[in-house]
Amino acid sequence: MKYAKIYALSCVAAFLSACHQPAENTQNTAAQFLDSDGAVSKKAQGNHAATLLPVNREDAGYPEGGQFPQDTLTASGWSVRYLVKDDNTKYKDLYVECSNGKSKLVIPQSQVLALSWKYIPRYAGENTKHLFFEYYCGNECFAVMTVSKESQPEYQEYEQVLDYDVLSGQIVYNITSSDTEDSVRVVAVNVARRKEKKMAFNNMRRAGANAGIDSVVFKSGKVQVFAGLIDRNDPEEEDIIKESRSVSFDN
């Protein structure tokens, strides 16, 4: 599937933020709570629709406007629109509206327009229960956002994503620390079942955003992760040990 890709972000992005942070809670934004490392669950509050307008991608104030994601109507009838307020925040703050009939969710994305188009969640696919979006959250940080197809939709964001699969609704993200002596640890998520399971490896991380994770295999209710890691017992730290871990969400 898709792997985290390393992009050189603009100097503006590097100056303003090493990793895009979700908007702070206010009366009209999202209430959030930390589920586990790297995952934040959010439910929209308030109604932004009366004050929001479509992004004018031809506006000279958006030098990257041509690279912004386009509004989308999904195969199942969900509308995805990119909106801004008609005030002095329109060159900084973006709002992603997901709607289908009476179901509607407006997701605030603070400062993304002042950073880079790479931070904007781009529609990537859907299954029967969720919409999926992908975007970058830093220099070596790939992220996925999901939106539930409910009468009152909720969204969830995952950072440091290693791989994900829309059809099975599963995600794997990295929670390994930056300490090179630390064992590699990842989390597998089954989005529809609202379950997460951690996997720990024995040996040490390799350089790069993937930390030595080579591949991920997704099946219905199951995830298997393959890694090539630095042998903890090799004083030269040259030998690579192959490891694999698997989890099932059926038990």
Secondary structure by P-SEA (a helix, b strand, c coil): ccccccccccaaaaacccccccccccccccccccccccbbbbbbccccccccccccccccccccccccccccccccbbbbbbbbccccccccbbbbbbbcccbbbbbbbccccccccccccccccccccbbbbbbbccccccbbbbbbcccbbbbbbbccccccccccbbbbbbcccccccccbbbbbbcccccbbbbbbbccccccccccccccccccccbbbbbbcccccccccccbbbbbbbbbbccc
